[in-house]
């Protein structure tokens, strides 16, 4: 008897910005693992339903995003989303807080 083990599908989280942009992590949309190299791709959809891929490279320099490409409204929205996530997960008294 052969048993097939299936992993549950990844839950795709869609971030909605105050200015109407939708941001989805590319690796979640593709069903893959999260990147480990500090380079993250996002699918960003504007209020007119136009989609772009935005790649963000994250490095640690006082816990800040140090490089973002492209430097567009979509890229800035992705940066704000990352900063918001970082702020929400900081714990007082721990490094990076």
C-alpha positions in Angstrom: 0.0 0.0 0.0 1.4 3.4 -1.0 0.5 6.5 1.0 0.7 9.9 -0.5 1.6 12.7 2.0 0.2 16.1 1.0 1.2 19.4 2.5 -1.7 21.8 3.2 -1.7 24.6 0.7 0.0 27.8 1.9 -2.3 30.5 3.0 -1.8 33.6 0.9 -2.0 36.8 2.8 -3.0 39.9 0.9 -2.0 43.2 2.4 -4.3 46.2 1.5 -2.8 49.6 1.8 -4.7 52.8 2.8 -4.2 54.1 -0.7 -5.8 51.1 -2.4 -2.8 48.9 -3.3 -2.8 45.2 -2.8 0.4 43.4 -1.9 0.9 39.6 -2.0 4.2 37.8 -1.2 5.4 36.2 -4.5 6.6 33.0 -2.9 3.2 32.4 -1.3 1.4 33.0 -4.6 3.8 30.4 -6.2 3.4 28.0 -3.4 7.1 28.0 -2.5 9.1 28.5 0.6 10.0 32.0 1.9 13.3 33.3 0.6 16.3 33.0 2.9 18.7 35.4 1.0 17.0 38.6 2.1 15.6 39.3 -1.4 11.8 39.2 -1.4 9.4 39.6 -4.4 5.9 40.9 -4.1 3.0 41.2 -6.5 1.6 44.7 -6.2 -1.7 45.6 -7.7 -2.7 49.3 -7.9 -6.3 50.6 -7.6 -6.6 50.5 -11.4 -6.0 46.7 -11.2 -2.5 46.9 -12.9 -0.1 44.4 -11.4 3.7 44.8 -11.0 6.4 42.7 -9.4 8.4 44.5 -6.8 11.7 43.1 -5.4 12.9 44.2 -2.1 16.3 43.5 -0.7 16.4 43.6 3.1 19.5 44.0 5.1 20.2 44.7 8.8 21.4 48.1 9.5 19.7 49.2 12.6 16.8 47.0 11.5 15.9 49.1 8.5 15.3 48.2 4.9 18.5 49.4 3.1 17.7 48.9 -0.5 14.5 48.8 -2.5 13.9 48.4 -6.2 12.2 49.8 -8.1 11.8 53.2 -6.5 8.2 53.6 -7.6 4.9 54.1 -5.9 4.5 50.3 -5.8 7.9 49.9 -4.3 7.3 52.5 -1.7 4.0 50.8 -0.8 5.9 47.5 -0.3 8.5 49.3 1.8 5.8 50.8 4.1 4.2 47.3 4.4 7.5 45.8 5.5 8.2 48.6 8.0 4.7 48.1 9.4 5.3 44.4 9.8 8.6 45.1 11.5 7.1 47.6 13.9 4.3 45.2 14.8 6.8 42.4 15.7 9.3 44.5 17.7 9.5 43.6 21.4 10.7 46.2 23.8 14.0 45.4 25.4 15.1 43.1 22.5 17.7 43.9 19.8 16.1 45.8 16.9 13.3 47.2 19.1 
